[in-house]
Amino acid sequence: MLICLTTICLVCSALLAGVYAVTAEPIAAAAVKKTNDAIAAVLPQFEKASEEKSVLFEGKEYKYYEVYDIEGEVMGYAIKSAEGGFGGPVSLMVGVLTDGVVYNTNVLSHAETPGLGAKCTEPAFHDQFIELNPSTTKLDVKKNGGDIDAITAATITSNAYTKAVAKAVAIAATIKEAPQAEEVEPVTEGGSENE
Amino acid sequence: MSKLKYTVNGILKDNPTFVLLLGMCPTLATTSSAINGMSMGLATLFVLVLSNIAISAVAKFIPDKVRIPSYIVIIATFVTLLQFLMQAFLPSIYETLGLFIPLIVVNCIVLGRAEAFANKHTVLESACDGIGIGLGFTIALTVLGLVRELLGNLSAFGWKPVEGDGILVFILAPGAFLVLGYLIVLFKKLTGNN
């Protein structure tokens, strides 16, 4: 009985170790590609992106990436920001230029209701955040006196999305004030929530 | 030829979703669209065929007392394997189904077939049974997903010919129950399987 179970477990773990060895690289590559795509989607064309960095904002740590133009000047930041939505955290990549303008946003993950909150991934909603200047457009849903049109029947999601963007803008300001804050953590990827 | 019987049985007479009513958790949860339903079905098919083959091959060496733990270890191995492969090569599908892939381990269809079929039949028969049950599950999930997507979002496999919103409730959890109920009725009617 013991021998039998041991053998099965041994064979199974050997098999898994083998497959893991083969797939570890593509899995890591896919995760990196996903992050890079997200950075590229939220910022104008850039020359080079930094490693993952982290910044402390209101007692929590947030991950971000700096991007540089050809001369090596910082062009903007891609910030991972999250806010509690209806079905869990709405996690975004927000591109903020050095002058504080939101260039674009991209949903990294969410668990909102299909057909309602999940519409936050559709252009009708998230195009509102393209090249948005927080000094002229109030980052809040209209119901709360802001300038963002909420998704019909999904105010909580719209609110979470908007708050996450507003938070990213504030984080960008923090990063700019204290440049080289806490340095580089090696790029470990995964859908790490910055909750 | 006679082996083919097991495959057909799995799709019609023993259809896991419409007749055996097994594996309801992934059935209801992943069928919010036809693509998701089909992917979940195919993932289960993959695990089912491999676990049926492996279990039928080693069943006679496993003492009765430890057969369930052994089956679970074997099934979990294939599921983890599938998870690695999907993560590496189909990351977008993995993202939608991610949560439900590990749950295949405890999907009663897989363990049910191991216990009810694979440990009493030859490797070839078990493989045919795995394909049949797996296809039956895939077809059921695809149809369920398709109906829900059509009614709830006016689209099929992501193709949306008309603008507008569907009847939202069909994409939400209660819609899954409603559609499943009607599909079971329809299936029984069509197969004369009362």
Interface residues (C-beta under 8 A of the other chain):
Chain A: M1 C4 L5 I8 C9 C12 L15 L16 V19 Y20 T23 P26 I27 A30 K34 S109 T113 P114 G115 L116
Chain B: S32 V58 F61 I62 P63 K65 V66 P69 S70 V73 I74 A76 T77 T80 L81 F84 L85 Q87 A88 F89 P91 E95 G152 N153 D165 G166 L168 I171 L172
